[in-house]
Amino acid sequence: MHPQVCDAQQHSCTEPAPRLRIHNVKPPLVDQRQEILSGLMAANKRVSPKYFYDEAGSRLFDQITELEEYYVTRSERTILEREGRAICAYLSRDTMLIEPGSGSSEKVKMLLQHYLPASYAPIEISEYYLERAAQQLHVDFPELVVHAVCADFTSLDRMPDTVPEAPKAAFFPGSTIGNFEQGAAVQLLRNLRRMLGRRGKLLIGVDLIKHPDTLHAAYNDRQGITARFNLNLLNHLGRILNCSFDMGKFRHRAFYNQALHRIEMHLECREAHTLDVDGRVLVFRKGETIHTENSYKYSIEGFESLAGQAGFRRRQTWTDSERNFSFHCLEGV
């Protein structure tokens, strides 16, 4: 990898501020186009949930996390507020703390109240979101060294060459691991283990199995913000593919697949139509869906087994009082 190292203040590739650096290893647009087209031309259409997070999608997700129905962030905050000091006790101060899919970097601030690592490395595919969050962290924690990495964390198994070598730990909050099919989840954890090295610590959030009604409400909120978030994906795809999706021809669908213990999110086609993308015709049939996201729910024992396949052992687990959500300290073996 040969990333650019840019001055976050001047938006140029001159010598950056010593405590805040942006490392851009985002995949080329052509790679994204091919990935998206392959998914949309498949028999069962699908798009990676990473494409939710353009500027508008990132803002909508922030709104989702504050919804009454969306228990995930509320439950996780309760754990981090109550157990933050105990969680940080597993981390060494000489480490680089990596956060894959860092978003607004709000949750890591709950750890930084108890623990200041040697450096912090958020990894986020949205350049806008990453730079804004990194600059705010630089203001809130001026002594913190930040190496912000613009990249698709799902394909990384080592940090960019421009990031200094250091012992590493990772903070992976939220329930992002649930977005991956179980084979892909194991591979992602293996990549993280490789990045962290032997005995590297991973602090990870995992959503737990619960009543389907709770799950249905969380992904079909009364205000329709999750629906807007799902539909906004089409705007992002349109910019990447240089075409225009008619959002009125699709609707949001989310349901709990009890057999697989996962929420599925889809965009359902309201009417048959076609879309031309550089001479390639995408055909959408009425009732057909684009599968946009899975969100697997685990038991504690089930997740421990999954992590074991990736070379991690569970050191400690914390849950909220209602056992809606869990937070785990894993260690590479």
MARNUBA-901728 format. One record per residue (C-alpha): residue in one letter; x, y, z. Coordinates in Angstrom, 3 decimals, always signed. Layout:
BEGIN
+---------+----------+----------+----------+
| residuo |        X |        Y |        Z |
+---------+----------+----------+----------+
|       A |        X |        Y |        Z |
...
+---------+----------+----------+----------+
***
This chain:
BEGIN
+---------+----------+----------+----------+
| residuo |        X |        Y |        Z |
+---------+----------+----------+----------+
|       M |   +0.000 |   +0.000 |   +0.000 |
|       H |   +1.220 |   +3.487 |   -0.891 |
|       P |   -1.309 |   +5.857 |   +0.664 |
|       Q |   -1.315 |   +9.614 |   +0.607 |
|       V |   -0.603 |  +11.299 |   +3.925 |
|       C |   -2.504 |  +14.574 |   +4.005 |
|       D |   -2.667 |  +17.632 |   +6.229 |
|       A |   -6.189 |  +17.516 |   +7.597 |
|       Q |   -6.185 |  +21.247 |   +8.235 |
|       Q |   -5.071 |  +22.396 |   +4.774 |
|       H |   -6.558 |  +19.533 |   +2.708 |
|       S |   -3.256 |  +19.126 |   +0.895 |
|       C |   -0.486 |  +16.555 |   +0.803 |
|       T |   +2.081 |  +18.747 |   +2.531 |
|       E |   +3.755 |  +17.855 |   +5.840 |
|       P |   +0.820 |  +17.138 |   +8.210 |
|       A |   +0.198 |  +18.274 |  +11.751 |
|       P |   +2.217 |  +15.993 |  +14.049 |
|       R |   -0.777 |  +14.758 |  +16.077 |
|       L |   -3.334 |  +14.347 |  +13.273 |
|       R |   -2.678 |  +12.516 |  +10.014 |
|       I |   -5.028 |  +11.232 |   +7.336 |
|       H |   -3.889 |   +8.087 |   +5.465 |
|       N |   -5.995 |   +7.466 |   +2.332 |
|       V |   -6.054 |   +3.884 |   +1.066 |
|       K |   -9.679 |   +3.916 |   -0.101 |
|       P |  -10.168 |   +1.426 |   -2.986 |
|       P |  -10.291 |   +2.905 |   -6.507 |
|       L |  -13.706 |   +3.882 |   -7.811 |
|       V |  -13.452 |   +1.318 |  -10.624 |
|       D |  -13.210 |   -1.490 |   -8.040 |
|       Q |  -16.333 |   -0.213 |   -6.310 |
|       R |  -18.219 |   -0.011 |   -9.614 |
|       Q |  -17.413 |   -3.616 |  -10.481 |
|       E |  -18.373 |   -4.854 |   -7.028 |
|       I |  -21.718 |   -3.044 |   -7.151 |
|       L |  -22.550 |   -4.124 |  -10.711 |
|       S |  -21.741 |   -7.751 |   -9.937 |
|       G |  -24.162 |   -7.642 |   -7.022 |
|       L |  -26.942 |   -5.931 |   -8.981 |
|       M |  -26.641 |   -8.351 |  -11.916 |
|       A |  -26.736 |  -11.463 |   -9.716 |
|       A |  -29.804 |  -13.720 |   -9.638 |
|       N |  -30.423 |  -12.584 |   -6.063 |
|       K |  -29.467 |   -8.915 |   -6.092 |
|       R |  -27.304 |   -7.671 |   -3.226 |
|       V |  -25.167 |   -4.681 |   -2.267 |
|       S |  -22.658 |   -4.443 |   +0.578 |
|       P |  -23.921 |   -2.407 |   +3.557 |
|       K |  -20.675 |   -0.410 |   +3.479 |
|       Y |  -22.317 |   +1.656 |   +0.709 |
|       F |  -24.872 |   +3.010 |   +3.184 |
|       Y |  -22.263 |   +5.421 |   +4.488 |
|       D |  -21.968 |   +8.397 |   +2.210 |
|       E |  -22.369 |  +11.799 |   +3.890 |
|       A |  -26.176 |  +11.646 |   +3.989 |
|       G |  -26.217 |   +7.999 |   +5.051 |
|       S |  -23.782 |   +8.660 |   +7.875 |
|       R |  -25.991 |  +11.468 |   +9.167 |
|       L |  -29.106 |   +9.313 |   +8.953 |
|       F |  -27.385 |   +6.531 |  +10.860 |
|       D |  -26.527 |   +8.999 |  +13.615 |
|       Q |  -30.256 |   +9.765 |  +13.832 |
|       I |  -31.104 |   +6.055 |  +13.952 |
|       T |  -28.854 |   +5.544 |  +16.973 |
|       E |  -30.942 |   +8.088 |  +18.924 |
|       L |  -34.329 |   +6.518 |  +18.131 |
|       E |  -36.449 |   +5.133 |  +20.964 |
|       E |  -36.839 |   +1.813 |  +19.122 |
|       Y |  -33.129 |   +1.391 |  +18.416 |
|       Y |  -31.919 |   -0.236 |  +21.631 |
|       V |  -28.412 |   -1.091 |  +20.375 |
|       T |  -26.607 |   +2.204 |  +20.999 |
|       R |  -28.477 |   +2.879 |  +24.231 |
|       S |  -27.619 |   -0.578 |  +25.625 |
|       E |  -23.992 |   -0.296 |  +24.562 |
|       R |  -23.611 |   +3.153 |  +26.099 |
|       T |  -24.950 |   +1.762 |  +29.372 |
|       I |  -22.252 |   -0.918 |  +29.338 |
|       L |  -19.475 |   +1.515 |  +28.442 |
|       E |  -20.561 |   +4.025 |  +31.082 |
|       R |  -20.823 |   +1.378 |  +33.789 |
|       E |  -17.845 |   -0.785 |  +32.842 |
|       G |  -15.571 |   +1.632 |  +30.971 |
|       R |  -12.817 |   +1.568 |  +33.578 |
|       A |  -12.878 |   -2.247 |  +33.797 |
|       I |  -12.823 |   -2.556 |  +30.003 |
|       C |   -9.849 |   -0.192 |  +29.731 |
|       A |   -7.966 |   -2.239 |  +32.331 |
|       Y |   -7.375 |   -4.811 |  +29.576 |
|       L |   -5.508 |   -2.246 |  +27.451 |
|       S |   -1.903 |   -1.089 |  +27.668 |
|       R |   -1.049 |   +2.612 |  +27.351 |
|       D |   +1.754 |   +1.925 |  +24.862 |
|       T |   -0.678 |   +0.608 |  +22.241 |
|       M |   -2.186 |   +2.045 |  +19.089 |
|       L |   -5.964 |   +1.707 |  +19.511 |
|       I |   -7.551 |   +0.853 |  +16.143 |
|       E |  -11.256 |   +1.370 |  +15.488 |
|       P |  -12.610 |   -0.295 |  +12.313 |
|       G |  -15.685 |   +1.458 |  +10.925 |
|       S |  -15.172 |   +4.323 |  +13.347 |
|       G |  -17.973 |   +6.605 |  +12.089 |
|       S |  -18.207 |   +9.690 |  +14.303 |
|       S |  -15.725 |   +8.266 |  +16.883 |
|       E |  -18.184 |   +9.186 |  +19.623 |
|       K |  -18.069 |   +5.875 |  +21.487 |
|       V |  -14.287 |   +5.786 |  +21.777 |
|       K |  -14.500 |   +9.016 |  +23.786 |
|       M |  -16.111 |   +6.970 |  +26.555 |
|       L |  -12.910 |   +4.928 |  +26.746 |
|       L |  -10.619 |   +7.938 |  +26.393 |
|       Q |  -12.052 |   +9.309 |  +29.639 |
|       H |  -10.309 |   +6.402 |  +31.404 |
|       Y |   -7.435 |   +5.555 |  +29.093 |
|       L |   -5.227 |   +7.493 |  +26.650 |
|       P |   -3.452 |   +5.164 |  +24.210 |
|       A |   -0.152 |   +5.988 |  +22.537 |
|       S |   -2.217 |   +6.720 |  +19.410 |
|       Y |   -5.685 |   +6.199 |  +17.981 |
|       A |   -6.338 |   +4.937 |  +14.435 |
|       P |   -9.944 |   +5.250 |  +13.226 |
|       I |  -10.656 |   +3.403 |   +9.962 |
|       E |  -13.613 |   +4.708 |   +7.964 |
|       I |  -14.558 |   +4.490 |   +4.277 |
|       S |  -16.388 |   +7.849 |   +4.264 |
|       E |  -13.737 |  +10.548 |   +3.782 |
|       Y |  -16.105 |  +13.291 |   +4.933 |
|       Y |  -17.060 |  +11.440 |   +8.113 |
|       L |  -13.493 |  +10.393 |   +8.892 |
|       E |  -11.928 |  +13.830 |   +8.549 |
|       R |  -14.679 |  +15.584 |  +10.466 |
|       A |  -14.479 |  +13.071 |  +13.339 |
|       A |  -10.658 |  +13.122 |  +13.430 |
|       Q |  -10.553 |  +16.905 |  +13.615 |
|       Q |  -13.110 |  +16.950 |  +16.442 |
|       L |  -11.089 |  +14.350 |  +18.377 |
|       H |   -8.016 |  +16.522 |  +17.888 |
|       V |   -9.929 |  +19.365 |  +19.552 |
|       D |  -11.417 |  +17.272 |  +22.371 |
|       F |   -8.208 |  +15.366 |  +23.158 |
|       P |   -5.305 |  +17.578 |  +22.024 |
|       E |   -2.697 |  +15.217 |  +23.493 |
|       L |   -4.012 |  +12.260 |  +21.499 |
|       V |   -2.043 |  +11.263 |  +18.385 |
|       V |   -4.552 |  +10.378 |  +15.648 |
|       H |   -3.694 |   +8.365 |  +12.516 |
|       A |   -6.999 |   +8.415 |  +10.606 |
|       V |   -7.164 |   +5.780 |   +7.849 |
|       C |   -9.614 |   +6.218 |   +4.952 |
|       A |  -10.113 |   +2.633 |   +3.824 |
|       D |  -12.495 |   -0.302 |   +3.552 |
|       F |  -11.622 |   -2.029 |   +6.824 |
|       T |  -13.188 |   -5.295 |   +5.642 |
|       S |  -10.254 |   -5.843 |   +3.280 |
|       L |   -7.401 |   -4.801 |   +5.612 |
|       D |   -5.192 |   -7.239 |   +7.492 |
|       R |   -2.434 |   -4.736 |   +8.237 |
|       M |   -2.177 |   -0.992 |   +8.697 |
|       P |   -0.921 |   +1.244 |   +5.846 |
|       D |   +2.857 |   +1.547 |   +5.520 |
|       T |   +2.694 |   +5.221 |   +6.515 |
|       V |   +1.263 |   +4.415 |   +9.954 |
|       P |   +4.072 |   +3.956 |  +12.519 |
|       E |   +4.706 |   +0.490 |  +13.947 |
|       A |   +3.375 |   -0.014 |  +17.475 |
|       P |   +1.720 |   -2.659 |  +19.660 |
|       K |   -1.974 |   -2.710 |  +18.718 |
|       A |   -5.405 |   -3.232 |  +20.209 |
|       A |   -8.777 |   -2.765 |  +18.526 |
|       F |  -12.089 |   -1.241 |  +19.562 |
|       F |  -14.994 |   -2.510 |  +17.429 |
|       P |  -18.225 |   -1.226 |  +19.022 |
|       G |  -21.750 |   -1.330 |  +17.676 |
|       S |  -23.028 |   -4.538 |  +16.120 |
|       T |  -21.135 |   -4.357 |  +12.821 |
|       I |  -19.824 |   -7.930 |  +13.131 |
|       G |  -23.464 |   -9.003 |  +12.760 |
|       N |  -23.574 |   -7.551 |   +9.223 |
|       F |  -21.344 |  -10.361 |   +7.962 |
|       E |  -22.319 |  -13.873 |   +6.928 |
|       Q |  -20.707 |  -16.189 |   +9.430 |
|       G |  -17.888 |  -17.325 |   +7.128 |
|       A |  -17.106 |  -13.693 |   +6.293 |
|       A |  -17.323 |  -12.769 |   +9.983 |
|       V |  -14.687 |  -15.383 |  +10.802 |
|       Q |  -12.466 |  -14.050 |   +7.998 |
|       L |  -12.859 |  -10.468 |   +9.227 |
|       L |  -11.878 |  -11.522 |  +12.751 |
|       R |   -8.878 |  -13.406 |  +11.324 |
|       N |   -7.802 |  -10.247 |   +9.495 |
|       L |   -8.081 |   -8.283 |  +12.729 |
|       R |   -6.109 |  -10.922 |  +14.603 |
|       R |   -3.377 |  -10.718 |  +11.956 |
|       M |   -3.352 |   -6.924 |  +12.190 |
|       L |   -3.169 |   -6.971 |  +15.991 |
|       G |   -0.555 |   -9.701 |  +16.316 |
|       R |   -0.285 |  -12.464 |  +18.892 |
|       R |   -2.022 |  -11.663 |  +22.194 |
|       G |   -3.515 |   -8.524 |  +20.651 |
|       K |   -6.733 |   -7.421 |  +22.368 |
|       L |  -10.036 |   -6.868 |  +20.582 |
|       L |  -12.920 |   -5.102 |  +22.354 |
|       I |  -16.034 |   -5.910 |  +20.335 |
|       G |  -19.770 |   -5.260 |  +20.545 |
|       V |  -22.213 |   -8.064 |  +19.703 |
|       D |  -26.005 |   -7.882 |  +19.530 |
|       L |  -27.772 |  -10.699 |  +21.376 |
|       I |  -30.726 |  -12.899 |  +20.398 |
|       K |  -33.987 |  -11.433 |  +21.708 |
|       H |  -37.728 |  -11.308 |  +21.046 |
|       P |  -38.551 |  -10.759 |  +17.340 |
|       D |  -40.946 |   -7.891 |  +18.161 |
|       T |  -38.082 |   -5.873 |  +19.668 |
|       L |  -35.988 |   -6.483 |  +16.574 |
|       H |  -38.806 |   -5.642 |  +14.150 |
|       A |  -39.435 |   -2.306 |  +15.878 |
|       A |  -35.737 |   -1.393 |  +15.835 |
|       Y |  -35.469 |   -1.780 |  +12.056 |
|       N |  -38.946 |   -0.393 |  +11.179 |
|       D |  -39.063 |   +2.759 |  +13.292 |
|       R |  -42.203 |   +4.886 |  +13.383 |
|       Q |  -40.459 |   +7.973 |  +11.960 |
|       G |  -39.227 |   +6.056 |   +8.916 |
|       I |  -35.607 |   +7.094 |   +9.380 |
|       T |  -34.319 |   +3.546 |   +8.838 |
|       A |  -36.343 |   +3.432 |   +5.611 |
|       R |  -34.721 |   +6.693 |   +4.462 |
|       F |  -31.314 |   +5.307 |   +5.410 |
|       N |  -31.937 |   +2.174 |   +3.341 |
|       L |  -33.283 |   +4.100 |   +0.340 |
|       N |  -30.425 |   +6.620 |   +0.441 |
|       L |  -28.166 |   +3.743 |   -0.577 |
|       L |  -29.557 |   +4.185 |   -4.101 |
|       N |  -28.319 |   +7.781 |   -4.232 |
|       H |  -24.823 |   +6.673 |   -3.269 |
|       L |  -24.837 |   +3.838 |   -5.821 |
|       G |  -26.033 |   +6.244 |   -8.502 |
|       R |  -23.095 |   +8.577 |   -7.937 |
|       I |  -20.592 |   +5.720 |   -8.097 |
|       L |  -22.191 |   +4.164 |  -11.204 |
|       N |  -22.918 |   +7.542 |  -12.850 |
|       C |  -26.609 |   +6.791 |  -13.251 |
|       S |  -29.856 |   +7.755 |  -11.535 |
|       F |  -32.052 |   +5.349 |   -9.557 |
|       D |  -35.716 |   +6.317 |   -9.168 |
|       M |  -36.157 |   +5.962 |   -5.400 |
|       G |  -39.945 |   +6.043 |   -5.824 |
|       K |  -39.739 |   +2.638 |   -7.513 |
|       F |  -38.362 |   +0.988 |   -4.363 |
|       R |  -39.514 |   +0.552 |   -0.775 |
|       H |  -37.822 |   -0.424 |   +2.488 |
|       R |  -38.341 |   -3.936 |   +3.861 |
|       A |  -36.854 |   -5.305 |   +7.090 |
|       F |  -37.805 |   -8.550 |   +8.843 |
|       Y |  -36.413 |  -11.091 |  +11.293 |
|       N |  -35.301 |  -14.420 |   +9.812 |
|       Q |  -35.710 |  -16.574 |  +12.916 |
|       A |  -34.113 |  -19.683 |  +11.408 |
|       L |  -30.862 |  -17.776 |  +10.771 |
|       H |  -31.115 |  -15.443 |  +13.809 |
|       R |  -30.750 |  -12.348 |  +11.649 |
|       I |  -32.567 |   -9.218 |  +10.609 |
|       E |  -32.603 |   -8.816 |   +6.834 |
|       M |  -32.931 |   -5.423 |   +5.135 |
|       H |  -34.005 |   -5.210 |   +1.510 |
|       L |  -35.068 |   -2.660 |   -1.070 |
|       E |  -38.145 |   -4.070 |   -2.787 |
|       C |  -38.933 |   -3.071 |   -6.361 |
|       R |  -42.444 |   -1.571 |   -6.631 |
|       E |  -42.651 |   -1.878 |  -10.425 |
|       A |  -40.690 |   -3.516 |  -13.210 |
|       H |  -38.126 |   -1.276 |  -14.892 |
|       T |  -34.629 |   -1.190 |  -16.369 |
|       L |  -31.607 |   +1.017 |  -15.823 |
|       D |  -28.739 |   +1.618 |  -18.258 |
|       V |  -25.240 |   +1.793 |  -16.769 |
|       D |  -22.637 |   +2.493 |  -19.458 |
|       G |  -24.405 |   +0.201 |  -21.900 |
|       R |  -25.086 |   -2.535 |  -19.355 |
|       V |  -28.803 |   -2.955 |  -18.682 |
|       L |  -29.909 |   -3.666 |  -15.129 |
|       V |  -33.313 |   -5.370 |  -15.028 |
|       F |  -35.547 |   -4.978 |  -11.979 |
|       R |  -38.691 |   -7.108 |  -11.708 |
|       K |  -41.719 |   -6.110 |   -9.644 |
|       G |  -41.401 |   -7.621 |   -6.168 |
|       E |  -37.706 |   -8.387 |   -6.619 |
|       T |  -35.420 |   -7.126 |   -3.858 |
|       I |  -31.902 |   -5.833 |   -3.423 |
|       H |  -30.560 |   -7.414 |   -0.243 |
|       T |  -28.775 |   -4.528 |   +1.488 |
|       E |  -27.952 |   -5.782 |   +4.983 |
|       N |  -27.974 |   -8.695 |   +7.406 |
|       S |  -27.737 |   -8.186 |  +11.137 |
|       Y |  -26.997 |  -11.472 |  +12.887 |
|       K |  -27.874 |  -11.894 |  +16.554 |
|       Y |  -25.769 |  -14.207 |  +18.740 |
|       S |  -25.843 |  -15.975 |  +22.041 |
|       I |  -22.724 |  -15.371 |  +24.132 |
|       E |  -21.668 |  -18.985 |  +23.635 |
|       G |  -22.353 |  -18.807 |  +19.902 |
|       F |  -20.174 |  -15.742 |  +19.474 |
|       E |  -17.425 |  -17.260 |  +21.607 |
|       S |  -17.382 |  -20.241 |  +19.222 |
|       L |  -17.219 |  -17.917 |  +16.189 |
|       A |  -14.322 |  -15.944 |  +17.693 |
|       G |  -12.509 |  -19.185 |  +18.498 |
|       Q |  -12.553 |  -20.135 |  +14.817 |
|       A |  -10.662 |  -16.900 |  +14.094 |
|       G |   -7.975 |  -17.524 |  +16.722 |
|       F |   -9.382 |  -15.455 |  +19.584 |
|       R |  -10.263 |  -16.529 |  +23.102 |
|       R |  -12.807 |  -14.688 |  +25.224 |
|       R |  -11.327 |  -13.003 |  +28.292 |
|       Q |  -14.400 |  -11.185 |  +29.610 |
|       T |  -17.984 |  -10.331 |  +28.654 |
|       W |  -20.237 |   -7.510 |  +29.819 |
|       T |  -23.982 |   -7.116 |  +29.108 |
|       D |  -26.662 |   -4.552 |  +29.909 |
|       S |  -29.223 |   -5.491 |  +32.567 |
|       E |  -31.779 |   -6.618 |  +29.973 |
|       R |  -29.174 |   -8.712 |  +28.124 |
|       N |  -29.983 |   -6.978 |  +24.841 |
|       F |  -26.356 |   -6.363 |  +23.980 |
|       S |  -22.907 |   -7.661 |  +24.894 |
|       F |  -19.359 |   -6.362 |  +24.901 |
|       H |  -16.433 |   -8.780 |  +24.800 |
|       C |  -12.712 |   -8.612 |  +25.406 |
|       L |  -11.012 |  -11.094 |  +23.081 |
|       E |   -7.326 |  -11.961 |  +22.972 |
|       G |   -5.408 |  -13.532 |  +20.100 |
|       V |   -3.927 |  -16.948 |  +20.787 |
+---------+----------+----------+----------+
***
